[in-house]
């Protein structure tokens, strides 16, 4: 059985001794390890042959991926993910909405985690939940535990004939234009790479990146968390389109507000105050286009995404309406294999170059409309 060096130091660099885990040795439980680091100093069940070693601050452990799965499984991953959501949002209510569970379920999970660790992780108040000193210390290890779990889970799931794996994600509108072509290019360049594709809105994709479920994601308006790097890869605009010919800004009763984030919401309210209260709001991203096309309606949609419908006469530009920049970003985990990352980025660069060359050689009705840039698009940075 092949063993390899796992970065368990991120989680158990925390271990009070240096030790090597073999198939017959039972390591300290995750709860014991974390209690030791959080100051509870509970005794650790270490292999007898290693008990004479003196405590050290950092260590590495040789483990097989399947062994990592068994170790991390000793602590409920759901509890860790819930903890990180409460930490990110600062609210039990917001965390419950993101996780699609009740607030009482979130509270119960956090209580179970605190009971297991013997530490209070959050200070509760009417204004929300704030990490305690123990909670801040634990946050780093929670992220590392989930990351190691995902790495090991993906490693043991690599099909026969493949050596490495990459999990990527993208928003709905970006899969047909970029994602599918990206997969084709990567497979040609790195044939021994197993690829998994995920779909999601920005919040979900960002959470998956932080947890290590994804290594890279394509999205609009990313929230940059520690350990993530974002790079703008393609310009995009939100344009106001309607399903009837010669539309004007007189859209009363027919305008659908698609929520493209706080910057768009604010700019839309300033530039088009008459369209602020539409009566129908969709947080479905570009999927909203399917609803609009089949009705007498108008909405802001990504220009490149609706180009085919514009060419086919299914949609029509509202000429007086302002446009809003909405670029596409590529977000990577900083610890992604540099060779795989370089290959994937090279593939995406070729795809973007091809799209831009095609656009420059074609007659695009969007180019004839006046562009009114009302805000500077940038990613939101969150280092909490």
Secondary structure, 3 states (H helix, E strand, C coil): CCCEEECCHHHHCCCCCCCCCCCCCCCCCHHHHHHHHCCCCCCCCCCHHHCCCCCCCCCCEEECHHHHHHHHCCCCHHHHHHHHHHHHHCCHHHHHHHHCCCHHHHHHHHHHHHHHHCCCCEEEECCEEEECHHHHHHHHHHHHHHHHHHHHHHHHCCCCCCCEEEEEEECHHHHHHHHHHHHHHHHHHCCCEEEEEEECCHHHHHHHHHHCCCCEEEEECCEECCCEEEEEEECCEEEEEECCCCCCCCCCCCECEECCCHHHHHHHHHHCHHHCCCCCEECCHHHHHHHHHCCCCEEEEECCCCHHHHHHCCCEECCCCCCEECCEEEEEECCCCHHHHHHHHHHHHHHHHHHHHHHHCCCCHHHHCCCCCCCCCCCEECCC
